[in-house]
Amino acid sequence: MAGQVVAFDLQTTALDLTAALLQNHDFAVNRWPSDQPLSNKPGIYLVQACHSTLGKMLQHPARAIMANLGYLPGGDQSLVTRTDSTLFALQQSLALLSPGGRMAVTVYPAHPGGAEEGATVNAFFSYLPSARWQVLSLRVDNCNEAPYLLVAEHTV
């Protein structure tokens, strides 16, 4: 079954590392300009853009959406995801998610601004209507700064 994988990141380094890793495993990688809607063709697409541009770039429903919040490991720790763009990206993601699809978000509360971003993401997931969404939270309860996972499944 052919599909499409799309990765967004603002940092060239993150995209270069991703492309190298995928190419080392014999995957073809397409760099896609951030000012054009994505192709509907199967493949792996890397886009240097903010995750908040997802809605304007992706023109078809998604079966899975994953977000890794925080910063690039080993990179500049001052370049982090921000609450406002993350919330906008999550709202767009829900609109794009097909029935039966899932959205997974890894939250890193330890970086500066991460606790605020995490609280906003938690509230976003908590208020999803249970008639249309099932939400799973996986946390380390005895360590407030540990990363955690939130997953929402579109049930209708």
Phi and psi in degrees as a GROMACS rama.xvg file:
@    title "Ramachandran Plot"
@    xaxis  label "Phi"
@    yaxis  label "Psi"
@TYPE xy
-89.5046  145.223  ALA-2
-147.183  -169.406  GLY-3
-134.03  135.779  GLN-4
-121.054  130.039  VAL-5
-126.187  129.735  VAL-6
-119.346  133.128  ALA-7
-113.114  136.525  PHE-8
-158.953  145.225  ASP-9
-77.4957  -23.869  LEU-10
-94.8331  125.907  GLN-11
-57.5948  -39.9724  THR-12
-58.5202  -43.9653  THR-13
-62.2974  -42.5269  ALA-14
-69.1978  -39.3461  LEU-15
-62.8172  -43.623  ASP-16
-64.4536  -40.9022  LEU-17
-64.0338  -46.0764  THR-18
-60.9055  -44.8623  ALA-19
-62.1329  -44.1198  ALA-20
-62.4733  -45.4182  LEU-21
-66.1402  -43.3285  LEU-22
-66.2073  -32.5603  GLN-23
-65.7863  -18.1812  ASN-24
-107.344  22.2543  HIS-25
65.4744  29.6929  ASP-26
-96.6006  139.353  PHE-27
-80.9482  135.974  ALA-28
-121.856  134.158  VAL-29
-110.917  123.879  ASN-30
-83.6924  132.922  ARG-31
-122.366  134.382  TRP-32
-67.6734  141.518  PRO-33
-74.6779  -8.93305  SER-34
-99.1055  10.6008  ASP-35
-128.224  139.986  GLN-36
-59.2466  148.353  PRO-37
-69.2335  150.128  LEU-38
-66.0906  154.124  SER-39
-88.1734  -2.01364  ASN-40
-70.5888  143.95  LYS-41
-60.0243  152.691  PRO-42
145.636  -176.665  GLY-43
-109.448  125.593  ILE-44
-122.291  130.811  TYR-45
-113.484  127.652  LEU-46
-125.084  125.498  VAL-47
-86.5596  92.9535  GLN-48
-164.158  163.839  ALA-49
-70.8138  145.939  CYS-50
-60.7401  -19.1829  HIS-51
-71.9829  -7.58842  SER-52
-91.0327  1.50422  THR-53
-50.9138  -47.6913  LEU-54
-62.2774  -33.6949  GLY-55
-84.3704  -21.0226  LYS-56
-91.5135  -36.8598  MET-57
-92.4644  122.264  LEU-58
-106.875  10.0784  GLN-59
-143.51  159.795  HIS-60
-61.4031  152.838  PRO-61
-114.436  145.497  ALA-62
-91.2582  -25.439  ARG-63
-149.656  140.576  ALA-64
-134.998  130.163  ILE-65
-125.119  138.257  MET-66
-128.843  132.058  ALA-67
-114.837  101.29  ASN-68
-83.5651  161.49  LEU-69
116.907  -129.879  GLY-70
-140.15  164.578  TYR-71
-70.8875  118.696  LEU-72
-55.271  129.867  PRO-73
81.2479  -3.20912  GLY-74
-99.1278  -165.728  GLY-75
-71.583  110.278  ASP-76
-73.5801  -5.64371  GLN-77
-83.3431  -14.0489  SER-78
-93.4187  97.5068  LEU-79
-126.844  161.703  VAL-80
-67.4326  153.349  THR-81
-120.992  146.9  ARG-82
-54.0869  -47.325  THR-83
-66.0842  -44.009  ASP-84
-72.5047  -32.577  SER-85
-65.5482  -46.5568  THR-86
-61.2746  -42.8497  LEU-87
-62.6557  -41.3641  PHE-88
-64.4476  -40.3815  ALA-89
-66.2789  -40.0827  LEU-90
-61.3625  -44.3893  GLN-91
-64.5403  -38.2184  GLN-92
-61.0831  -44.7119  SER-93
-59.871  -39.9767  LEU-94
-65.6059  -29.0468  ALA-95
-88.9898  -18.2224  LEU-96
-73.9354  126.344  LEU-97
-76.9783  157.721  SER-98
-55.6835  135.057  PRO-99
86.8824  -8.74212  GLY-100
-79.0966  162.352  GLY-101
-132.072  145.645  ARG-102
-119.789  126.523  MET-103
-118.353  134.068  ALA-104
-130.726  124.393  VAL-105
-97.1762  123.56  THR-106
-107.466  135.578  VAL-107
-117.988  94.5458  TYR-108
-76.5538  -9.11738  PRO-109
-80.1206  -24.2015  ALA-110
-77.746  158.974  HIS-111
-55.8955  124.495  PRO-112
88.4657  -10.2573  GLY-113
-67.6523  -36.255  GLY-114
-66.7264  -41.5135  ALA-115
-64.6979  -45.9282  GLU-116
-60.8861  -43.5609  GLU-117
-60.768  -42.8989  GLY-118
-61.7615  -39.7112  ALA-119
-67.7217  -42.7182  THR-120
-65.5625  -41.2866  VAL-121
-57.7363  -47.987  ASN-122
-61.9601  -42.5993  ALA-123
-56.5135  -49.6575  PHE-124
-67.5409  -38.6027  PHE-125
-63.7211  -31.2594  SER-126
-92.7852  4.86239  TYR-127
-67.1593  132.703  LEU-128
-63.9637  127.889  PRO-129
-66.155  -17.5889  SER-130
-70.5  -21.1647  ALA-131
-120.036  -13.9233  ARG-132
-138.367  139.762  TRP-133
-112.809  133.531  GLN-134
-121.089  131.733  VAL-135
-115.457  138.984  LEU-136
-125.471  128.88  SER-137
-123.267  113.331  LEU-138
-135.462  159.16  ARG-139
-95.4045  102.901  VAL-140
-67.1155  -23.523  ASP-141
-99.7206  17.4606  ASN-142
-146.92  98.2012  CYS-143
-63.7664  -22.3691  ASN-144
-94.3362  -2.06952  GLU-145
-71.825  142.685  ALA-146
-59.7597  153.428  PRO-147
-143.497  165.04  TYR-148
-117.409  134.091  LEU-149
-120.4  134.744  LEU-150
-131.204  132.173  VAL-151
-119.758  130.546  ALA-152
-110.724  129.539  GLU-153
-80.6815  107.287  HIS-154
-89.8808  -16.5616  THR-155
